[in-house]
Amino acid sequence: MSTSTVERKSWLKEYSELGISVVLAALGVLVLVDAIGLPEIPTERGIGPDVVPIVVGSALILVALLLARDVLRGGKGEAEGGEDIDLSAPGDWRTVLLLAAAFLANVVLIGLVGFPISGTVLFWGAAYALGSRDFVRDPLVAAGLSLVTYFVFNDLLGVSLPGGPLMGVL
Amino acid sequence: MGSFASLIDGFGTALTPVNLMYAVIGVLLGTAIGVLPGIGAAMAVALLLPVTYGLDPTGAFIMFAGIYYGSMFGGSTTSILLNTPGETAAVVTAIEGNPMAKRGRGSQALAAAAIGHFVGGVIGTLLLVLLAPTVAKLAVGIGAPDFFAIMLLAFISVTSVLGKSRIRGFASLLIGLAIGLIGLDEMTGQQRLTFGSLHLSDGIDVVIVAVALFAVGESLWVAAHLRRIQAEPIPVGRPWLGREDVRRSWKPWARGPFIGFPFGAIPAGGAEIPTFLSYVTERRLSKNKDEWGKGAIEGVAGPEATASASASGTLTSMLTLGLPTTAVAAVMLAAFQQYGIQPGPLLFERESGLVWGLIASLFIALVLLLVLNLPLAPVWAKLLRIPRPYLYAGILFFASVGAYAVSGDVVDLIVLFVIGLLGLAMRRYGLPVLPAVIGVILGPAAEQQLRRALQISDGQVSGLVNTPMSVIVYVVIVAILAWPLIRRLTRRPVDREKIDA
């Protein structure tokens, strides 16, 4: 039994791209259901607001099926390369999770403590996630960047970012 | 008023101190972005969109154009010194440029690239000046069916010409089109895909989608596969060219723009195809055939002039037809929409000052770039030393700031994150990002043109093909779609010949 779970795991890994098919199909169904549910308005001429969504939704489902067929026949999407990307190593998903955590920390904190602090957390957290371990320089760069950005946006560009309690004190 | 009189007026606009400052900021940012890995011109313009909300549109576009041209200049630096192209346009440059640098001729390679850019940019922009008003005049008469056909052509070509897998290209396009559907239907005011959410009824801002797919998706994807050991750039001195180098380079410089411009103007992926064509052409015409692969200067000069001119071609289509043929043009189109300006045939009449100011600033940008790049190339190369954690942390940081600044709403940051995750998945499974961005930006406009055309024709489908231009465009679309089939049919005789031989 344990071998079959191992097999299933490796099968899922091999064909993980089917997940994209599932997402496409789900999106297609969502678009279709929404389009069909639109209240009918007798349009005198031309086509109503539901026609294009129906076409897009149906095409999404069709592409999902074609992609699934391609994947099961051994087709593979080629992962995107880049200057800083080393595709020979397996994906380092722990770093991605840490980076996502730093991003979401800013989302939660920006309203509570203001941008200068939440931005510092975001930059420092992201740099830490990506492997920077300079515990003096990292926070200083993060705080400096956040403060400068805050003042540039508020005072020069006229786009207000929340200052939070810290800016209330200063 | 003729083109050149308008252009002189344009110089008047572009040479005001404020606009000159935007041009300088643009070319500096653009060069830096071109040199820096992981960040391209499209991402940079997307990140700057929220910042430019408050600016005067002319200044903003002068800056964007500087970024576009500057990134082309900067992209070749990493190709030559590091063998890793900073931009897709500079991929071909690495083939001869890097061996040149390895043989100690890095300075000559950089100079051939920079002057090639300048020449290509000047010729390309002159072609833009000559052709754009004519194209716009011809296009003024075109109606809804033609626009719909052109947009359909953009959709089909961006998914079929580029990338390795059509099916994945279409998947990406459809994701973009679906995102573009969200919000109130412009013609009837009905809510589509809003699920009763007030936030979604305004639709998802194109800026957020672009920043999410380009910046957040890229950072997350790089995080998964970050190269732990940074490659070291080859040290290099000040760029210069000897007499022999100039003798070998001037013809490739002059030929490149005429390959680059037309390819930039059509939706065929911007600079990738023409730079490769230029490389092949120069190789065939070269007298120093044995040097190819070991650092032939023609292989740097030609493709770089081509790349630069393709950017002018791209701007021609974007300004006269509202048709984005590259990612940067797509994001710039979003910027026009942000200012409530519709690029297209009428742009040259309605926003004459802006357009000619923008075009004049392109010449200024080219001069600035040549002055900045020839003496400063070694300084720019130092940018390659930036610690990668800071680079990608910075990209995420500015993505968050930008998305938040759009409307000061935390919900936008969550949308940014979700679409960013989508961008990550797309990179992992080889779905190209560009079709999705084009889908979001052009999708709503295409639907409007389609419905307008069908309104005029009383719902008759024939109303979509009742103009000569739309018929021609549909023939092109069919040809693109049938191309793999045609190629299969034409390839067979060749195989047979081989067997006979």
Chai-1 contact restraints between the chains, C-beta under 6 A:
chainA,res_idxA,chainB,res_idxB,connection_type,confidence,min_distance_angstrom,max_distance_angstrom,comment,restraint_id
A,E17,B,Y429,contact,1.0,0.0,6.0,A-B,restraint_1
A,I20,B,Y429,contact,1.0,0.0,6.0,A-B,restraint_2
A,L24,B,A171,contact,1.0,0.0,6.0,A-B,restraint_3
A,L27,B,A178,contact,1.0,0.0,6.0,A-B,restraint_4
A,V31,B,A178,contact,1.0,0.0,6.0,A-B,restraint_5
A,D34,B,L193,contact,1.0,0.0,6.0,A-B,restraint_6
A,L38,B,Q190,contact,1.0,0.0,6.0,A-B,restraint_7
A,I41,B,T188,contact,1.0,0.0,6.0,A-B,restraint_8
A,R45,B,Q455,contact,1.0,0.0,6.0,A-B,restraint_9
A,R45,B,D458,contact,1.0,0.0,6.0,A-B,restraint_10
A,R45,B,G459,contact,1.0,0.0,6.0,A-B,restraint_11
A,G46,B,R451,contact,1.0,0.0,6.0,A-B,restraint_12
A,G46,B,L454,contact,1.0,0.0,6.0,A-B,restraint_13
A,G46,B,Q455,contact,1.0,0.0,6.0,A-B,restraint_14
A,G46,B,G459,contact,1.0,0.0,6.0,A-B,restraint_15
A,I47,B,R451,contact,1.0,0.0,6.0,A-B,restraint_16
A,I47,B,L454,contact,1.0,0.0,6.0,A-B,restraint_17
A,P49,B,D185,contact,1.0,0.0,6.0,A-B,restraint_18
A,P49,B,T188,contact,1.0,0.0,6.0,A-B,restraint_19
A,P49,B,Q190,contact,1.0,0.0,6.0,A-B,restraint_20
A,V52,B,E447,contact,1.0,0.0,6.0,A-B,restraint_21
A,P53,B,L181,contact,1.0,0.0,6.0,A-B,restraint_22
A,V56,B,L177,contact,1.0,0.0,6.0,A-B,restraint_23
A,V56,B,A178,contact,1.0,0.0,6.0,A-B,restraint_24
A,A59,B,L174,contact,1.0,0.0,6.0,A-B,restraint_25
A,L60,B,L174,contact,1.0,0.0,6.0,A-B,restraint_26
A,V63,B,F170,contact,1.0,0.0,6.0,A-B,restraint_27
A,V63,B,A171,contact,1.0,0.0,6.0,A-B,restraint_28
A,V63,B,L174,contact,1.0,0.0,6.0,A-B,restraint_29
A,L66,B,I167,contact,1.0,0.0,6.0,A-B,restraint_30
A,L67,B,I167,contact,1.0,0.0,6.0,A-B,restraint_31
A,D70,B,I167,contact,1.0,0.0,6.0,A-B,restraint_32
A,G77,B,R168,contact,1.0,0.0,6.0,A-B,restraint_33
A,G77,B,Y429,contact,1.0,0.0,6.0,A-B,restraint_34
A,G77,B,G430,contact,1.0,0.0,6.0,A-B,restraint_35
A,E78,B,K164,contact,1.0,0.0,6.0,A-B,restraint_36
A,E78,B,G430,contact,1.0,0.0,6.0,A-B,restraint_37
A,A79,B,R428,contact,1.0,0.0,6.0,A-B,restraint_38
A,E80,B,R427,contact,1.0,0.0,6.0,A-B,restraint_39
A,E83,B,P37,contact,1.0,0.0,6.0,A-B,restraint_40
A,E83,B,T84,contact,1.0,0.0,6.0,A-B,restraint_41
A,D84,B,P37,contact,1.0,0.0,6.0,A-B,restraint_42
A,D84,B,G38,contact,1.0,0.0,6.0,A-B,restraint_43
A,D84,B,V222,contact,1.0,0.0,6.0,A-B,restraint_44
A,D84,B,R227,contact,1.0,0.0,6.0,A-B,restraint_45
A,D84,B,R388,contact,1.0,0.0,6.0,A-B,restraint_46
A,I85,B,V222,contact,1.0,0.0,6.0,A-B,restraint_47
A,I85,B,H225,contact,1.0,0.0,6.0,A-B,restraint_48
A,D86,B,H225,contact,1.0,0.0,6.0,A-B,restraint_49
A,D86,B,R227,contact,1.0,0.0,6.0,A-B,restraint_50
A,L87,B,H225,contact,1.0,0.0,6.0,A-B,restraint_51
A,G91,B,A224,contact,1.0,0.0,6.0,A-B,restraint_52
A,D92,B,A224,contact,1.0,0.0,6.0,A-B,restraint_53
A,T95,B,A223,contact,1.0,0.0,6.0,A-B,restraint_54
A,V96,B,L220,contact,1.0,0.0,6.0,A-B,restraint_55
A,V96,B,A223,contact,1.0,0.0,6.0,A-B,restraint_56
A,V96,B,A224,contact,1.0,0.0,6.0,A-B,restraint_57
A,L99,B,A223,contact,1.0,0.0,6.0,A-B,restraint_58
A,N106,B,S400,contact,1.0,0.0,6.0,A-B,restraint_59
A,V107,B,V410,contact,1.0,0.0,6.0,A-B,restraint_60
A,V107,B,L413,contact,1.0,0.0,6.0,A-B,restraint_61
A,G111,B,V410,contact,1.0,0.0,6.0,A-B,restraint_62
A,L122,B,F397,contact,1.0,0.0,6.0,A-B,restraint_63
A,F123,B,A393,contact,1.0,0.0,6.0,A-B,restraint_64
A,F123,B,F397,contact,1.0,0.0,6.0,A-B,restraint_65
A,A126,B,A393,contact,1.0,0.0,6.0,A-B,restraint_66
A,A126,B,L396,contact,1.0,0.0,6.0,A-B,restraint_67
A,A127,B,P389,contact,1.0,0.0,6.0,A-B,restraint_68
A,A127,B,Y390,contact,1.0,0.0,6.0,A-B,restraint_69
A,A127,B,A393,contact,1.0,0.0,6.0,A-B,restraint_70
A,L130,B,P389,contact,1.0,0.0,6.0,A-B,restraint_71
A,L130,B,Y392,contact,1.0,0.0,6.0,A-B,restraint_72
A,G131,B,P389,contact,1.0,0.0,6.0,A-B,restraint_73
A,S132,B,P389,contact,1.0,0.0,6.0,A-B,restraint_74
A,T149,B,V401,contact,1.0,0.0,6.0,A-B,restraint_75
A,L157,B,V51,contact,1.0,0.0,6.0,A-B,restraint_76
A,L157,B,G54,contact,1.0,0.0,6.0,A-B,restraint_77
A,G158,B,G54,contact,1.0,0.0,6.0,A-B,restraint_78
A,V159,B,A405,contact,1.0,0.0,6.0,A-B,restraint_79
